[in-house]
Amino acid sequence: MSRGIDFRQKEVINLTDGKILGFVVDVQADFENGEIRSIIVAKTGKIFNSVNSKNNVTIPWERIKKIGEDVILVEI
């Protein structure tokens, strides 16, 4: 788990096929223990997409393989 990382507006790339999935628009966290459970990615690639959009995909924390300065690499 991670703490204190700013995920907003980071591009998310799938390692399985190399495709750009979009940008992080929100995170889901367990506030009791301060752990991040998943990230929510705007599939359309729009940075300012609504958190509740039907075009979003939720990626569990276990699927995140690497967090860089500009991108997050996932395996889905």
C-alpha positions as CSV (number, residue, x, y, z in Angstrom):
1,M,0.0,0.0,0.0
2,S,1.0,3.6,-0.5
3,R,0.6,6.8,1.4
4,G,1.0,10.5,0.3
5,I,1.3,10.0,-3.4
6,D,-0.6,12.4,-5.7
7,F,-2.2,10.2,-8.4
8,R,-4.3,12.9,-10.1
9,Q,-3.7,13.4,-13.8
10,K,-1.2,10.6,-14.0
11,E,-1.5,8.6,-17.3
12,V,-2.2,4.9,-16.8
13,I,-0.7,2.3,-19.2
14,N,-1.5,-1.4,-19.4
15,L,1.6,-3.5,-19.4
16,T,-0.3,-6.4,-21.0
17,D,-0.9,-4.7,-24.3
18,G,0.9,-1.4,-24.0
19,K,-2.4,0.6,-24.4
20,I,-3.0,3.9,-22.7
21,L,-6.0,3.4,-20.4
22,G,-6.5,7.1,-19.5
23,F,-5.9,9.3,-16.6
24,V,-6.4,8.9,-12.9
25,V,-9.5,10.8,-11.7
26,D,-9.9,9.4,-8.2
27,V,-8.7,6.8,-5.7
28,Q,-10.6,4.6,-3.3
29,A,-9.1,4.3,0.1
30,D,-9.7,2.5,3.4
31,F,-9.7,5.5,5.8
32,E,-9.5,3.4,8.9
33,N,-6.0,2.2,8.1
34,G,-5.0,4.9,5.5
35,E,-4.5,2.4,2.6
36,I,-5.3,2.9,-1.0
37,R,-7.6,0.1,-2.4
38,S,-7.9,1.1,-6.0
39,I,-7.5,3.9,-8.6
40,I,-10.3,5.1,-10.9
41,V,-9.2,5.8,-14.4
42,A,-11.1,7.9,-17.0
43,K,-11.1,5.5,-20.0
44,T,-11.7,8.2,-22.5
45,G,-8.4,9.8,-21.6
46,K,-10.0,13.1,-20.5
47,I,-8.2,14.5,-17.5
48,F,-11.2,16.4,-16.3
49,N,-13.7,13.6,-16.7
50,S,-16.3,13.1,-14.0
51,V,-15.5,10.6,-11.2
52,N,-18.9,9.0,-11.7
53,S,-18.6,8.6,-15.5
54,K,-19.7,5.3,-17.1
55,N,-16.4,5.5,-19.1
56,N,-14.3,5.0,-15.9
57,V,-12.5,1.8,-14.9
58,T,-11.6,0.8,-11.4
59,I,-8.1,-0.8,-11.1
60,P,-7.3,-2.7,-7.8
61,W,-4.1,-1.7,-6.0
62,E,-2.7,-5.2,-6.5
63,R,-2.8,-4.6,-10.3
64,I,-0.5,-1.5,-10.1
65,K,3.0,-2.6,-11.0
66,K,4.9,0.7,-11.0
67,I,4.2,4.3,-10.1
68,G,6.4,6.9,-11.9
69,E,6.5,10.7,-11.9
70,D,4.2,10.9,-14.9
71,V,2.7,7.5,-15.5
72,I,1.3,4.5,-13.6
73,L,1.9,1.0,-15.1
74,V,-0.8,-1.6,-14.4
75,E,-1.4,-5.2,-15.5
76,I,-5.0,-5.9,-16.3
